[in-house]
Amino acid sequence: MSKKLSSADVARLLADPSDSNRADTARKVGQQFTDPELSGAERQIIQEIFRVMVKDAAVRVREALSDTLKDNPDIPREIALALANDVAEVASPILEFSDVFSDEDLLNIIAKKDSEHQQAVARRQQISERVADALVDTENAKVVSTLVQNKGAEISTKTMKRVVDVFADDRSITEALAQRQNLPITVGERLVNLVSEKIRDHLQQRYKISQEMVTDLFLNAREKATIGLLQPDTNLRDVLALIDQLHRNKRLTPTLILRSICMGDTTFFEAALARLADVPIANAYQLIHDQSGLGLKRLFEKCGLSPRMLEVCRGALNVAADMELNSGDDRIRFRQLVIERVLTRFEEGFDPDNLDYFIAKLGRAARAA
């Protein structure tokens, strides 16, 4: 079948103006509008035909027009808006694919139309932060799920955190959010805490185990995953944002700080102590690396950290001074050296694979102190 409207098509339409024939005509007129050889007058005529077709009583006709015009960047904005504000079957193709719309157009659609229109917007190849914010504001699970799975959507850190807060119990949304590229570390930490809390609740409900054991398992899983968010190339600004969030939510615990230095995250360790002591990072750095050892001791006292942890951290800092950490393999080697040089001195028969147990034990001692 020819893509362009012919005299035969016109004759058929006049003889049988059925929905099917009118829809076929809509497709052909829409395809003909892409012809670069059309004169200005011909374009004006076709646009007038569009204005008639967007008012056609048959959804099938308007849907055919929307589907045909969805990839055309030259369609009149008024035609695109008329189709976008139509019923969902008509609106969805042009809302999802057309580049004609401004952010203001899309924001108006989101505010005034139903979830099917909103989902079509959420599927667009590119979505600005403003539009993403408005989609999340709908608090519609299907809309938000579509948005967070869209790699072309620009979603701000603030909006991602709102998604976690509103849809904490929707696994499909939180899992999709967790798999987004360049996930902000503060959002990752909130997801870690969310998952850890669910594990804790499951253990408490299903198994008859002591509260102390549940607490240890919960903290271990959460803190291990939190430190796992830190990478060798994580910048200081992101580390500071993470520490502020942890401190604000009472999750900047002694065991987390201990785990960080045992895993070679000296930047996190230094910034965490600075936050707890409420001193500038530069001051904390000087105290931590004071050759006499008194600076670290005084900083620990100001932070209210256990003296028993002090020697472990000092030993780990000595290991850090002996090597440079540039990759994941370096961190594994660092952990092994900390175990070999430091932790075996504190626990006779220490199992190298049981670092988590040792940290939990120190944590219990610190909580009991």
C-alpha positions in Angstrom: 0.0 0.0 0.0 1.3 3.5 -0.9 2.3 5.7 1.9 1.2 8.9 0.1 -2.3 10.0 -0.4 -3.4 9.4 -4.0 -6.5 10.3 -6.0 -7.7 6.8 -5.5 -7.5 7.2 -1.8 -9.6 10.3 -2.0 -12.1 8.5 -4.1 -12.3 5.6 -1.8 -12.7 7.9 1.2 -15.6 9.7 -0.5 -17.2 6.5 -1.4 -16.7 4.9 2.0 -15.9 7.4 4.8 -15.6 4.6 7.4 -13.4 4.8 10.5 -11.0 2.4 8.9 -10.6 4.5 5.7 -10.4 7.7 7.6 -7.6 6.2 9.8 -5.7 5.1 6.8 -6.1 8.5 5.3 -4.7 10.0 8.6 -1.6 7.8 8.3 -1.0 8.7 4.7 -1.5 12.5 5.2 0.8 12.3 8.3 3.5 10.5 6.3 3.2 12.9 3.4 3.9 15.8 5.8 7.5 14.5 6.1 8.1 15.1 2.4 10.9 17.8 2.1 9.7 18.7 -1.4 6.3 20.0 -0.2 5.6 23.6 -1.0 4.6 26.0 1.7 1.1 26.1 0.4 0.9 22.2 0.5 2.1 22.2 4.1 -0.6 24.7 5.0 -3.2 22.5 3.4 -2.0 19.4 5.2 -2.0 21.3 8.5 -5.6 22.2 8.0 -6.4 18.6 7.4 -4.7 17.8 10.7 -6.9 20.4 12.5 -9.9 18.6 11.2 -8.7 15.1 12.0 -7.8 15.9 15.7 -11.6 16.6 16.1 -12.7 13.4 14.4 -15.2 11.5 16.4 -13.5 8.2 16.0 -10.6 7.4 18.4 -9.1 5.1 15.8 -8.6 8.0 13.4 -7.0 10.3 16.0 -4.8 7.4 17.3 -3.5 6.8 13.8 -2.7 10.5 13.4 -0.8 10.5 16.7 1.1 7.4 15.9 2.1 8.8 12.5 3.1 12.2 13.7 5.0 11.1 16.9 8.4 11.3 15.3 7.9 14.4 13.2 9.6 17.4 14.8 7.8 19.9 12.4 4.2 19.3 13.4 2.4 22.4 14.6 2.6 22.6 18.4 -1.2 23.1 18.7 -1.8 19.8 16.9 0.6 18.0 19.1 -1.0 19.5 22.2 -4.5 18.6 21.0 -3.4 15.0 20.6 -1.5 14.9 23.9 -4.6 16.1 25.8 -6.8 13.5 24.1 -7.8 10.1 25.6 -4.8 7.9 26.5 -4.9 5.7 23.4 -4.4 8.8 21.3 -2.1 10.7 23.6 0.4 8.0 24.5 2.3 7.7 21.2 2.9 11.5 20.8 3.6 12.1 24.5 6.2 9.3 24.6 8.1 10.1 21.4 7.5 13.7 20.2 10.2 16.3 20.7 7.8 19.2 20.2 6.8 19.6 23.8 8.5 21.9 26.3 8.9 21.1 30.0 5.9 23.4 30.7 3.7 21.4 28.3 4.7 18.2 30.0 4.2 19.6 33.4 0.6 20.7 32.5 -0.1 17.2 31.1 1.1 15.6 34.3 -1.0 18.0 36.5 -4.2 17.6 34.5 -4.3 14.2 33.0 -4.5 10.6 34.3 -1.9 8.0 35.1 -1.8 6.6 31.6 -0.7 10.0 30.2 1.8 10.3 33.1 3.3 6.9 32.3 3.7 7.9 28.6 5.6 11.0 29.8 7.7 8.8 32.1 8.7 6.7 29.1 10.2 9.6 27.1 13.8 9.2 25.9 14.9 12.2 27.9 13.3 13.6 31.0 14.4 16.7 32.9 14.7 17.0 36.6 11.6 19.3 36.8 9.5 16.8 34.9 10.9 13.9 37.0 10.0 15.8 40.2 6.4 16.2 39.0 6.1 12.5 38.1 7.2 11.5 41.5 4.8 14.0 43.0 2.0 12.0 41.6 2.9 9.2 44.1 1.5 6.8 41.5 3.5 3.5 41.8 3.2 2.6 38.1 4.3 6.1 37.0 7.2 6.2 39.4 8.3 2.6 38.5 8.4 3.6 34.8 10.4 6.7 35.6 13.1 5.1 37.7 13.6 2.4 35.1 14.1 5.0 32.4 17.9 5.5 31.9 17.2 8.8 30.1 15.5 10.4 33.1 17.4 13.0 35.1 16.3 12.4 38.7 17.8 14.7 41.5 19.2 13.2 44.7 16.4 14.9 46.6 13.7 13.3 44.4 15.4 9.9 44.7 15.3 10.2 48.5 11.6 11.0 48.2 11.1 7.9 46.1 12.7 5.8 48.9 10.5 7.4 51.5 7.2 7.1 49.7 7.8 3.7 48.1 9.8 2.0 50.8 7.5 -1.1 50.6 7.5 -1.4 46.9 10.3 -3.8 46.0 10.0 -3.2 42.2 10.6 0.5 42.6 13.4 0.3 45.2 15.2 -2.4 43.2 14.9 -0.4 40.0 16.2 2.7 41.8 19.2 0.7 43.3 20.2 -0.3 39.7 20.3 3.2 38.3 23.8 4.3 37.0 25.6 6.9 39.1 23.3 6.4 42.1 24.2 9.0 44.7 25.9 7.4 47.7 23.4 9.0 50.1 20.6 7.3 48.3 22.4 4.0 48.2 22.9 4.3 52.0 19.1 4.8 52.5 18.4 1.8 50.4 20.9 -0.2 52.4 19.2 0.8 55.6 15.8 0.0 54.2 16.8 -3.5 53.2 18.6 -4.1 56.5 15.5 -3.1 58.5 13.4 -5.6 56.5 16.0 -8.3 57.3 15.8 -7.4 61.0 12.0 -7.5 61.0 12.0 -10.8 59.2 14.4 -12.4 61.7 12.4 -11.1 64.7 9.1 -12.4 63.3 10.2 -15.8 62.1 13.0 -17.0 64.4 13.3 -17.2 68.1 16.7 -15.6 68.6 17.9 -13.1 71.2 17.5 -9.4 70.7 21.3 -9.1 71.0 21.9 -11.5 68.1 19.3 -9.7 66.0 20.9 -6.4 66.7 24.4 -7.7 65.7 23.1 -9.3 62.5 21.2 -6.2 61.6 24.1 -3.8 62.3 26.6 -6.1 60.6 24.6 -6.4 57.4 23.8 -2.7 57.2 27.3 -1.4 58.0 29.0 -3.9 55.8 26.8 -2.8 52.9 27.3 0.9 53.7 31.1 0.7 53.6 30.7 -1.3 50.4 29.2 1.9 48.8 32.5 3.6 49.1 34.9 3.3 46.2 38.5 4.4 45.8 37.3 7.2 43.5 34.5 8.4 45.7 35.0 12.2 46.0 35.2 14.0 49.4 32.0 15.9 48.8 30.0 12.6 48.5 31.8 11.1 51.6 30.9 14.2 53.6 27.2 14.1 52.4 27.1 10.4 53.4 28.6 11.1 56.9 26.1 14.0 57.5 23.2 11.7 56.6 24.5 8.9 58.8 25.0 11.3 61.7 21.7 12.9 61.3 19.9 9.5 61.4 22.1 8.2 64.3 23.8 5.6 62.0 27.3 6.9 62.3 28.2 4.2 64.9 31.5 3.2 66.4 31.4 -0.1 64.6 30.9 1.6 61.3 33.8 3.8 61.9 36.0 0.9 63.0 34.9 -1.1 59.9 35.8 1.8 57.6 39.4 1.9 58.8 39.7 -1.9 58.8 38.7 -1.8 55.2 41.1 1.0 54.3 38.6 3.9 54.0 40.9 6.5 55.6 39.0 9.4 54.2 35.7 8.2 55.6 37.4 7.5 59.0 39.0 11.0 59.2 35.8 12.7 58.1 33.6 10.6 60.5 35.8 11.5 63.5 35.7 15.2 62.5 31.9 15.1 62.4 31.6 13.4 65.8 34.1 15.7 67.4 32.6 18.7 65.6 36.0 19.9 64.4 37.2 20.8 60.9 38.5 17.9 58.9 42.0 19.5 58.6 42.2 19.6 62.4 41.0 16.0 62.7 43.6 14.9 60.1 46.4 16.4 62.1 45.2 14.8 65.3 44.7 11.4 63.7 48.2 11.4 62.1 50.0 13.0 65.1 53.2 10.9 65.5 53.1 11.0 69.3 49.7 9.2 69.2 48.2 11.6 71.7 46.2 13.4 69.1 44.2 10.3 68.1 43.7 9.5 71.8 42.3 12.9 72.5 40.1 12.9 69.4 38.7 9.5 70.4 37.9 10.9 73.9 36.1 13.9 72.4 34.1 11.6 70.1 33.2 9.3 73.1 34.7 6.2 71.4 35.9 3.1 73.2 39.6 3.0 74.2 39.7 -0.6 73.1 38.8 0.5 69.6 41.7 3.1 69.7 44.5 0.5 69.4 42.8 -1.3 66.6 42.3 1.9 64.6 45.9 3.0 65.4 47.2 -0.3 64.0 45.0 0.0 60.9 46.3 3.5 60.3 49.9 2.2 60.5 49.0 -0.3 57.8 47.5 2.4 55.7 50.7 4.5 56.0 52.7 1.5 54.6 50.6 1.1 51.5 48.6 3.1 48.9 45.1 2.1 48.2 44.2 2.5 44.5 41.9 -0.4 43.7 39.6 -3.0 45.0 42.4 -5.6 45.1 44.4 -3.2 47.3 41.5 -3.0 49.7 41.4 -6.8 50.0 45.1 -6.9 50.7 44.7 -4.1 53.2 42.0 -6.0 55.1 44.3 -9.1 55.2 47.2 -7.0 56.6 45.0 -5.4 59.2 44.0 -8.9 60.3 47.5 -10.2 60.3 49.2 -7.3 62.0 46.5 -5.9 64.3 43.4 -8.0 65.1 45.3 -11.2 65.9 47.0 -9.3 68.8 43.6 -8.6 70.4 42.0 -12.0 70.1 43.8 -15.3 70.6 43.0 -17.7 67.8 41.4 -15.0 65.7 39.7 -16.4 62.6 40.8 -14.3 59.6 37.4 -14.9 58.0 35.6 -13.6 61.1 36.2 -9.8 61.0 32.5 -9.2 61.3 32.4 -11.1 64.5 35.3 -9.2 66.0 33.7 -5.8 65.1 30.4 -6.9 66.5 32.1 -8.0 69.7 33.8 -4.6 70.0 30.5 -2.9 69.3 28.8 -4.8 72.2 31.6 -3.8 74.5 31.3 -0.2 73.4 27.5 -0.2 73.9 27.8 -1.8 77.4 30.5 0.7 78.5 
